[in-house]
Every structure is written in structure tokens, then in C-alpha cells.
Amino acid sequence: MMVNKFYITTAIDYINDTIHIGHAFQKLVADVLARYQRIKLGRENVFFLTGTDEYGQKAEKAAKEAKLLPKEFADKISDSDKKEQDSLNISYDRFIRTTDPDHTGVVQEIWRRIDKAGDIYLGEYTGLYCEGCEAYYTQEDLIDGHCPFHPTLQIKQIAEKNYFFKWSKYRDFLINHIKSNPKFIIPENRKNEMIEFAKKIKDIPISRSNFKWGIPVPNDPEQVIYVWFDALTNYLTGVNFLEDSKKFNKFWPADIHILGKDNARWHALLWPAMLNSAGIKLPKTILVNGFLSLNGQKISKSIGNVIRPSDWVNEFGVDAVRYYLIGHTNITEDSDISRDKLIMAYNSDLANGLGNLFERVLTIILDHGINIGTQRETEISKKAGVIQKQYDGYFNQYNPSEALRTIFTFMKDLDRYINDVKPLTQDFW
């Protein structure tokens, strides 16, 4: 009998700096989904992967600025990222690093398979490159001559001899797959964006020769594998591709990849093309989360408004921070957060809402026993089953924020019921 499983991943974070609260939001969403599935399927049937993306020109440059060797710098930031996730009680099953030895073997094996399929060739690249997201762009992709995700960085004009992936070969395949699988990309507006982008796909360089911090190209040590080709492959490494066929066959294909909108095209278009070329099944769902801003501003080191997860956890406690980030955001749209809004949610929802209701119900139980209400069929008790179905439905849609809101709506209904029926008064008994 086939055992149900659930394999969930997040984007892995660049190591140019320690993650902030915006990065951690994505991990928290994945954590809540993983915990829900463990209750349904059993811990052994759920695998949750997150980690750090450690190769590439940006990482090499950051290490040089820190006066450390690239691996020393990677160790430092990866350890710091892990501690930040741990502060939020993120229950990952593996924290992968792209410098892990098993990952190198997987990346090179996928390269060989794609090469064997006839989809890699040596060519000359001349064009635009954003060092911030380590991505190639056309002039049409830019906004006022700048990367849409790194507007303060200068776009570079580069010319290199590189290996190319025949991305354009998979244009029709990608468009057809997206249209034929409505849940492949969530939400709908991102799906439509990816279809439009897919129409303009061109072959893409998948190696670099002007720096050394990367996984060597098989049979050509003068080139390193493009960081996106390397990073995407971590989802195979995470479930022991090449090393444990039983585990890999159990969990692959991934049920859901969660990632930010700046990473959407690579996950929704490049990754499926790579997998198809290598003869590997595609993931089931790509969920594109929105960005978090802080007090109406982009969270940025240059602005000086970076909040680490541990900053808020140390001040308010982990459960309060987790509640606020899930309950007061929209997962697939941009959301604005702030310390003041967290305090307001803490006081109104947790202290006065949940805390007050808990105290009232506990008083009833202590005074009159836990079986109170079994002889009185109430509207509230009927509604509990409806709420459970709504709750499960939102989780099946990968929307824990709405699931949480159904619980708090039910709490308000229960509070109103206690006000109306007045079981705390002597007359009731």
C-alpha cells in the first residue's frame, strides 16, 4: 500500500548576510505546513528542507570584504542563519548547505544528465547581469535601467565564454505544463506572469569563468557551475538523490516549493526545464510568497531597519512572534509589519482574546467539571465541526494564515456565547 508523504522546501538563503525577519517569514509558513502534515501523516512521512546558498560571485565578494576565506565566511553566516531559524522553533528535517559534500556530487550528476540529453553547449555570452540576485537580464527586464529587486546596484555588462543550457527548447513544454496544472504555480497572478515570461525564454549561461567560488564544471575545471543551477538542485540533494534511492523515491517529487517572487522564474521555469531534461519528475506546486516591509519601508541593511527573528523573540517570546507573522500577513501578497502592530496583536488577540477566553473556560471547568455543556446542544458546538472543515480546507490550499483566522473567529463566537448564556453566573446552575 502506498504511504502518503509530504515534502516541503523553502528557498535557501544567500550568505552575503544573516537572514532577517522577511526571510524567516517564508520558513515559518513552511514550518506551520510541515507541522500540520506531521499530525495527519506521521513524522516519518514528512520532510522539511531549508538551508543556505553558499556559492557564487556575491558570496565570494562578501567573504573578501569580511577578510575571510569563502568557506570560513560561509560557515559563519550559515551558522548564524541556523540560529535565527532555531529562535523561531523552525522544525526543519535538514538544514542543507550547498557546500555539503553530497550536494557537489548531485549537481555534477544533473549536469552530466542534461549534457547527455544534448542540452548543454559552449558559447559566448554578452549581456546584462545583476550581481545582487546573480541573474542574467534583458533590457526589457529592467526598470529605469536597474534590476527590479536590487534597484541600488549597478547592472553589469559582461562578456564571457560559458556553457549554455537550451532553455528555449522547453518553452512550449513549460507553457503547456503550467496551463495544464492549475496548482503548479500559486497564486494566479504569478502563474500568469510566468506564462508571459516563458514566451520570451532564451538559452541561458549555466557556468561562470571570472571567479572560482563554485562547483567545478565536469571535465572543465576552468569554469564553475552557475549558482542558480547549483542552488536549485539542493531539493534533490535534500532527500538523498544518488545516496538513498528508497528515501528519494518516497519523497520525490516535492509537494511544494515555497519561495519569494524574486525567485519565481527560476523555480517555475528554469528548474522544471532542468528536471525534464534530466529525466526527473517535476515538483507538484510552486508557492510564491509576498515580501514583508517594515513600517512601510523595504527591509534593507542600507536603510538600517533590519530586524532579526531573535530580536523580536527575545522581546516578545517565540509564540507571540509566530502568531503575529502568520495571523497578520497575507502569504501570497506583500504585507507590512511593525513592532507596534505586533504589540497591538499581542494585547488584543492573545492577552485579551485568547487569554481572557481561556480564563473564563477554565473557571467553568474548575467550578463545575469538564463535562459542562454535554446536555445542552448549542449553536457553538455545531459550528465546531464546520470550523474544523474550514481549517483543514485552508491548509489543503497552503494557507495557514486563513486557517488561523478561522480559529480566532471561532474563539470570538465562543466568547459571545459565554456572554449570552452567562454560565459564569450562579443563576445558570
MOCORKA-V708342 format. One record per backbone hydrogen bond with DSSP energy under -1.0 kcal/mol. NH is the residue of the N-H (numbers start at 1). CO is the residue of the C=O. If there is no record, write none. Layout:
{{NH	CO} {NH	CO}}
This chain:
{{6	45} {8	47} {9	256} {10	49} {13	51} {21	307} {24	20} {25	21} {28	24} {29	25} {30	26} {31	27} {32	28} {33	29} {34	30} {35	31} {36	32} {37	33} {38	34} {39	35} {40	36} {41	37} {42	38} {45	42} {46	43} {47	6} {49	8} {50	94} {52	96} {53	13} {56	213} {60	56} {61	57} {62	58} {63	59} {64	60} {65	61} {66	62} {67	64} {68	63} {73	69} {74	70} {75	71} {76	72} {77	73} {78	74} {79	75} {80	76} {81	77} {82	78} {83	79} {84	80} {85	81} {86	82} {87	83} {88	85} {89	86} {90	85} {93	48} {94	48} {96	50} {98	52} {100	97} {104	100} {105	101} {106	102} {107	103} {108	104} {109	105} {110	106} {111	107} {112	108} {113	109} {114	110} {115	111} {116	112} {117	113} {118	115} {119	114} {121	164} {123	162} {125	160} {127	158} {129	156} {130	135} {135	130} {137	128} {141	138} {143	146} {146	143} {153	150} {156	129} {158	127} {160	125} {162	123} {164	121} {165	204} {166	119} {167	165} {170	167} {171	168} {174	170} {175	171} {176	172} {177	173} {178	174} {179	175} {180	176} {181	177} {184	181} {186	286} {191	187} {192	188} {193	189} {194	190} {195	191} {196	192} {197	193} {198	194} {199	195} {200	197} {201	198} {204	165} {206	163} {208	224} {214	212} {217	223} {220	217} {223	220} {224	208} {225	215} {226	206} {230	226} {231	227} {232	228} {234	231} {235	232} {236	233} {237	233} {238	234} {240	237} {241	236} {244	240} {248	244} {249	245} {250	246} {251	247} {252	248} {255	7} {256	7} {257	285} {258	9} {259	287} {263	260} {267	263} {268	264} {269	265} {270	265} {271	266} {273	269} {274	270} {275	271} {276	272} {277	273} {278	274} {280	275} {284	254} {286	184} {287	257} {288	186} {289	259} {290	331} {293	335} {294	297} {295	337} {297	294} {304	300} {305	300} {311	308} {312	308} {313	309} {314	310} {316	312} {317	313} {321	317} {322	318} {323	319} {324	320} {325	321} {326	322} {327	323} {328	324} {333	330} {335	291} {337	293} {342	338} {343	339} {344	340} {345	341} {346	342} {347	343} {348	344} {349	345} {350	345} {351	346} {352	347} {354	349} {355	350} {357	353} {358	354} {359	355} {360	356} {361	357} {362	358} {363	359} {364	360} {365	361} {366	362} {367	363} {368	364} {369	365} {372	369} {374	371} {376	373} {382	378} {383	379} {384	380} {387	383} {388	384} {389	385} {390	386} {391	387} {392	388} {393	389} {394	390} {395	391} {396	392} {398	395} {399	394} {403	399} {404	400} {405	401} {406	402} {407	403} {408	404} {409	405} {410	406} {411	407} {412	408} {413	409} {414	410} {415	411} {416	412} {417	413} {418	414} {419	415} {420	416} {421	417} {422	418} {425	422} {429	426}}
